[in-house]
Amino acid sequence: MKKGSFVLGISLLLCVGSLTGCSFSDEKEAATSTQETKENATKKNVEAKEESNEAIKKKEPQDNATEESNKKTNKVTEKEKDSSKPGNKQKEDSTKAADKTESAPSQVDWGSTWSRNIDTDPAGIDITNLKGDTFKFKLNANHFDNPEDVSTGIVSAGDVEGTAKIKGNVATQITDDIDGGCMITMTNYTSYIEVKIQPSCTSSGGGVGVYYDGKYQKGDIVSQEENTDDNTTSEDAEQEKQDQEKSEKSSKGEIPSGKLQNLLTHEEAEQRVKEFLSLSMDNMYYVYDGDTPEGNYSIRVYQYQEATADATEHEAFYGFYTVNPQTGEVADAYADLKESN
């Protein structure tokens, strides 16, 4: 009986130990399986994250390219919209038309030299640098109280110089290059130019009695010696011309053929007058001014005077002198007039 009970106890112990060992083994296997599951999940998450980052890196250049393309497209679209607006197109066409108009040359013949031939108030206009609708000009005007002033050198002078802008047949001065204080407007009537001072002109800027208004004929001023007296008939004028031609031929015929080659040059004649006068004044000029009816050289003498507070720069006439081209003899052209005074 006791032996049977002992065997039964041992059997029970073995059975319990067997069951406990089985339980421990199952728990260990379950723990190991759970750990492997977690590791696999973590690995998959890391792989998924890496794949996502790689996809983002690949997508960034594409997004940048798409954004740049969109910007260019927007700019082109805006430009097309602006150009298609009626107002902008008209403004652009208007600007181009204005540029063409500004550079269009004047259709009026402004020539180069114009003169106002008045006994006591001669004046002249020299036009240069005609470009498009502008040109440069210089107007010089003189005033003599009476004809005797020509011989004594007493003369008032004034100048206007600057740039004029052309509109139709009217040229309006827009710059005062010598600060003379007076600007003018010129109207071209083909055969003559009419000069008027602008309303802003408060002073002529010249000497006493000098003025710029009036009609300026085309060409240089005709000297008084070449003018025919108003009371002289056409027949008398023609007869005078023939007598003058005969006188010139006679004067030239008296010159021996061997001396024709020894005539003074114009420059030598100017030097003869300079030596004849022996003036100590500065800025004196001696200029050949043509031949006299007797065949002598006519030399004009003047002094260049710089601008002052009372007057602009100008030429002060001094006198006329003749030089015999054969002998070099110098004579005062107004000697007879001075002696009579």
Salt bridges, closest charged atoms under 4 A:
ASP82 OD1 - LYS85 NZ 3.85
GLU92 OE2 - LYS96 NZ 3.67
ASP109 OD2 - LYS218 NZ 2.75
ASP121 OD1 - HIS143 ND1 2.60
ASP133 OD2 - LYS165 NZ 2.81
ASP145 OD1 - HIS143 NE2 2.95
ASP177 OD2 - LYS136 NZ 3.36
GLU315 OE1 - ARG300 NH1 3.82
ASP332 OD2 - LYS338 NZ 2.95
